[in-house]
Amino acid sequence: MVGRGVGYVVLFAMPITLSRMFTPAEYGTYKQLFMIFGLLLGMGQIGMAESLYYFLPRSPEKAGRYIANTILLLGLSGLLLIGITYVGAAPLARWWSNPGLVTYLPLVGFATALMLVSISFETVLVSRSEYKAASILYGTTDLARAVIVLGSALLTRDLHWLLIGTVVYAALRCLAMLIYLVRHYRSEFRVDVQLGLEQLKYALPYTIALYAGIAPQGFLLASWVPAAVFAIYSVGCLEVPLFEMAANAFGNVLMVNLGEHLRSGRPVAGLWHQTTERLGLILIPLVAALLITAPELFAVLFPSTYRDSVPIFQVYVLTALFSVLPTDYVLRSYAENRTLLVLKLVQLVTVLSVMHYLVDHFGLVGAVISTLVASVLFKVGAVIRIGRLMQLGVRDLLAWRSLALIFVATGLASIPAALFRSAFLHWPPLALGAMTTLVFSLAYVPIVAAWGLLPRSAIWPRLLRRNSSTSLSPSEP
């Protein structure tokens, strides 16, 4: 989390800086391009990088071959994406009524291809439980990204050079990763066709699920509204770094630990409950604090042009509550990628079914509401399946008591924070937001500490005893 935190602080600062540097139309184009970048980066992985979290803890002696297979297939996928961006640039530019995309999209393709090749670097380190090295890598590479990418933009004030900086950064990541892998695995770092087919068998259902789970809201809105209006929506969908930082860090470590426990026949329900409790302690109060201080946050971070983004953000931040339940990581640990596929398809159909109606009635906020509705259905289905895999009843399905106490503590802490904010609205936004957050924290931490939530480290002894003979292996139905 510390390593990711350094990187996410840097990445969080990038859109804030660029929103002040570019006009709303230029910034809207930037957000469109990097939405495409994120889409291609997710699709292009074809589940191979994520498959390492499953295979490496179970077969560390074959790690070099699994990694070589992954890099080869990711490289081929990247070449395909370069071709797609060349062919698809003009049609997409016409669909979104943004001619500038024709110039920029090929660079996005090159940056995506290079990032795909290097995407496994941190995955390898985490799968090998080299958390310190992974944290250093996360922090240093994202700092380098800020220097190269933001530096290019600041020096030139040109979106074209920002993309060139992204390509350079991705190329340097590839070089560093290849040097590490060749030196560490030596002759074992080679392609193995049989193991590659085994990886693909695991990865392809997850890949299809990933495609189905790609949120279509942004792509539909980009075709419905001008780039300047899309910029308001994009700013409202502000990604607060701590949510993804915590969810990914806890989720990746959970997946590695689950793999080790399942391989040795040890109980696993306690790991699931402990992770949700820890994430809840961090993320639930953070959501509440952001809901209260959202106007001040946006007044500090963005120009007044994006004032209308505040209500969008206040709805969007509610989606972060679902990060408390890292269901994807558990299902992948059980090789339940087909379950993920079905749930992602349900999520996609839900969004497509309700989005047009919600946007018509609620404007840009409606697109975010569609995400909330679909996320509820996805998480309910995933938690029910996890309960069956771990043979848990409703009573033990989640850490009900702990999560309920965290919600109550959050609600109690919100009262003095909201009262303080309403009493000092005349203060400058930075001071008001900071002091309101401090009041919230000073109320929240003593409550959870008094209720025995903060210092707890036991992994649910009752569940460990109850499930000691019922844990399932990934191959069992």
C-alpha positions, 0 to 999 in steps of 0.5 A, spaced: 500 500 500 505 504 501 508 503 494 502 504 491 500 510 495 506 514 492 504 512 485 497 514 486 499 520 489 503 522 483 497 519 478 492 523 482 496 529 481 496 528 473 489 530 471 488 536 476 495 539 473 492 537 466 485 540 467 488 547 469 493 547 463 488 545 457 482 548 455 475 544 457 475 541 449 483 539 450 482 536 457 476 532 454 480 529 448 485 527 453 480 524 458 477 520 451 484 518 449 486 515 456 479 512 457 481 508 450 488 507 453 485 504 459 480 500 455 485 497 451 490 495 456 485 491 460 483 488 454 489 486 451 492 483 457 487 477 455 488 475 463 495 472 462 498 477 467 493 476 472 493 468 471 500 469 474 497 470 481 494 463 480 500 459 477 506 462 481 504 460 488 502 453 486 508 452 482 514 456 483 519 451 480 515 453 473 515 460 474 520 462 469 516 459 464 509 461 466 512 468 466 515 468 459 509 465 456 505 471 459 510 476 456 510 473 449 502 473 449 502 480 451 507 482 446 503 479 440 496 482 443 500 489 443 502 488 436 494 487 435 492 493 438 497 497 435 493 495 428 486 496 431 488 503 433 491 505 426 484 502 423 479 504 428 482 511 429 478 515 423 471 511 425 472 513 432 473 520 431 467 520 426 463 517 432 465 521 437 465 528 433 472 529 435 477 529 429 483 530 433 483 523 435 485 521 428 492 524 430 493 521 437 490 514 437 496 511 434 500 513 439 496 511 444 496 504 441 504 504 441 504 506 449 498 500 450 503 495 447 509 497 451 505 497 457 502 490 456 509 487 455 511 490 462 504 489 466 507 483 469 513 486 473 509 488 479 505 481 478 511 477 479 514 480 485 507 480 489 506 473 487 513 471 489 511 475 496 517 480 494 512 485 497 518 490 499 521 490 492 514 491 489 513 497 493 519 500 491 517 498 484 510 501 484 513 508 487 519 509 483 516 507 476 510 512 477 514 517 479 518 516 473 512 516 469 510 523 472 517 526 471 517 524 463 509 524 462 508 531 466 514 534 464 513 533 456 506 536 457 509 542 462 514 543 457 510 543 450 503 544 452 501 539 447 497 533 448 502 530 442 508 530 446 504 528 453 503 521 449 510 521 446 512 521 453 507 516 455 511 511 450 518 513 452 516 511 459 513 505 457 519 503 453 523 504 459 519 499 464 519 494 458 527 494 458 527 494 466 523 488 467 526 484 461 533 485 465 530 483 471 527 477 469 533 474 465 538 475 470 533 472 475 531 466 471 536 465 466 535 459 462 528 457 466 526 464 462 523 460 456 517 459 453 513 452 454 507 451 450 504 446 454 504 451 460 502 456 455 496 452 453 494 451 461 495 458 462 490 460 456 485 455 459 485 459 465 485 466 462 480 466 457 474 465 461 477 471 465 478 475 459 471 474 456 469 476 463 473 482 463 471 485 456 464 484 458 465 488 465 468 494 461 463 500 463 460 502 457 458 509 460 464 513 458 464 511 451 456 512 450 456 519 453 462 521 449 458 519 443 452 523 446 455 529 448 461 534 446 468 533 449 467 539 453 461 536 457 464 530 457 470 533 461 465 535 466 463 528 467 470 525 467 472 530 472 466 528 476 468 521 476 475 522 480 479 516 482 481 517 489 487 514 489 486 510 496 480 506 494 484 502 488 491 502 492 487 499 498 483 494 494 488 492 489 494 491 494 489 487 499 486 483 493 493 481 490 496 479 497 489 475 499 489 471 492 496 469 493 495 467 500 488 463 498 492 460 493 497 457 498 492 455 503 488 452 498 494 448 496 496 446 503 488 444 505 488 450 510 482 454 512 480 460 508 474 463 510 478 467 516 482 470 510 476 473 506 473 476 513 479 479 515 480 482 508 473 485 508 474 488 515 481 491 514 478 494 507 472 496 511 476 500 516 479 504 511 474 505 505 467 506 509 469 512 513 473 515 507 467 515 502 463 518 508 468 524 509 469 525 501 461 526 501 461 531 506 467 535 503 466 534 496 465 541 494 471 543 498 475 538 494 473 540 487 474 548 489 481 546 491 483 541 485 479 544 479 477 550 476 470 553 477 469 551 470 468 544 473 463 546 479 457 541 476 462 535 477 461 535 484 454 532 484 457 527 479 462 525 484 458 525 490 454 519 487 460 516 483 464 515 490 459 511 493 461 505 488 467 505 492 464 502 497 464 495 493 471 495 494 470 493 501 468 486 498 474 483 493 470 478 490 474 478 484 480 476 487 477 470 491 473 467 485 479 467 481 483 463 486 478 458 486 478 458 478 471 461 478 472 465 472 466 462 468 462 465 474 466 472 473 464 471 466 456 470 468 456 476 473 460 481 468 455 479 463 449 481 468 452 487 470 453 489 462 446 488 460 444 492 467 448 498 465 445 498 457 438 497 460 437 502 464 443 507 462 439 511 457 433 512 461 437 514 467 441 519 463 434 522 460 432 523 467 438 525 471 443 528 466 450 526 467 449 523 474 444 518 471 450 514 468 453 513 475 447 511 478 447 505 472 454 503 475 451 503 482 445 499 480 449 494 476 455 493 481 450 491 487 447 485 482 454 483 481 457 483 488 450 480 491 451 474 486 459 474 487 458 473 495 453 468 494 458 464 490 463 465 495 459 463 500 458 456 497 465 455 495 467 456 502 461 452 505 459 458 509 452 459 511 448 466 511 451 468 518 458 467 516 457 469 509 461 476 511 464 479 517 457 482 519 458 484 526 464 488 524 462 491 518 455 493 521 459 497 527 464 500 522 458 503 518 455 505 525 462 508 527 462 512 520 455 515 521 456 517 528 463 521 526 459 524 520 455 528 525 460 532 528 464 533 521 457 535 518 456 540 523 463 543 523 462 544 516 456 548 516 458 552 521 464 555 518 462 555 510 465 562 510 472 559 511 477 558 505 475 551 501 482 548 503 482 550 510 474 548 511 475 541 507 482 539 511 479 541 518 472 538 517 476 531 515 480 532 521 474 533 526 471 526 522 477 523 524 478 525 531 471 522 532 472 516 528 478 513 530 476 513 538 470 510 536 472 504 532 478 503 537 473 503 543 469 498 540 475 493 539 475 494 531 482 498 530 487 493 534 484 486 532 488 481 528 485 474 530 483 471 523 476 469 526 478 463 530 471 460 530 471 460 522 477 457 522 475 451 526 469 450 523 472 450 516 478 446 517 475 440 514 471 443 509 476 448 505 475 446 497 481 446 492 480 450 486 479 443 482 473 441 486 466 443 484 
